[in-house]
Amino acid sequence: MNTAGRLLSIYDRLTGQGWPQDKPMVWIWAEIFEIPHSAQHVEDCVVTCLLAMRAEIDLLRSKLLSLGVSDDLTHPGLPRLRNATSTIFLNSQWNGIREETSKPENRIPILWANWALRNEDEADLPAEELAALRGKLDALETSLQDTEMTSYLRSFVQRQIDVIRTALRVYRVQGVMPIEQALQQIAGAYTIEKTRVEAELAQASEPAKNLLARVGALIKDTADVADRLDKIRKAGVGAYTLAASVGPILLAWGQNLLK
């Protein structure tokens, strides 16, 4: 999908599900963004996704304007969709925004924008593969709580888990870009903190070393996914890949963890 295609998919889920009139928007968005009701801080997770979605709406408008599209042609669909994503409606019921949000004309500018940007399409990550990555994150976070290590290492690992989790959470909204940014952030963190990470690891228990090796493996899996999804755009700028840029840093991570 491209920017417009992702927004169209979310819009169709929002307006086509037949939500109960009295259902609070926070729980509707949680279902649309695949955030389990049992998750901690559900509202915070929803807000993260809504802010990402508003940024994506603004990005789509900018892309269309750069193509010479009149701003009038983005109306009323984009402004109404952006209004529906406002956090002020989180505790409001669906009935409060349903009528304006669901008007048939809203879909038209998003639909033709999806066609106009068809050359920007990314490959889609299958739902089962996304679920598998999220499952690995959950397992790592559980293991992190049960594994003895220094507070520094625990914080370091948690930060890497958090940045990947956030990127995967907004994937359906913003595509592969936040995943690539997350991996670059992780590589930067390791580069900056390498000396201390290695010093702490030298004194760490085998379970702690094994846990960080699992984190390294997850990072590699995530990088492979990002490269596969973004192959169209990357081919257009010299076929660079995360394996070629971030990859050597992640390889060093894995080698150092297994020493």
Buried (B, 14 or more C-beta within 10 A) or exposed (E): BBBBBBBBBBBEBBBEEEBEEEBBBBBBBBBBBBBEEEEEEBBEBBBBBBBBBBEBBEBBBEBBEEEEBEEEBBEBBBBBBBBBBEBEBBEEBBEBBBEEBBEEEBBEBBBBBBEBBEEBBBBBBEEEEBEEBBEBBEEBBEBBEEBEBEEEBBEBBBBBBEBBBBBBBBBBBBBBBBBBBBBBBBBEBBEEBBEEBBEBBEEBEEEBBBBBBBBBBBBBBBBBBBBBBBBEBBEEEEEEBBBEBBBEBBEBBBEBBEE
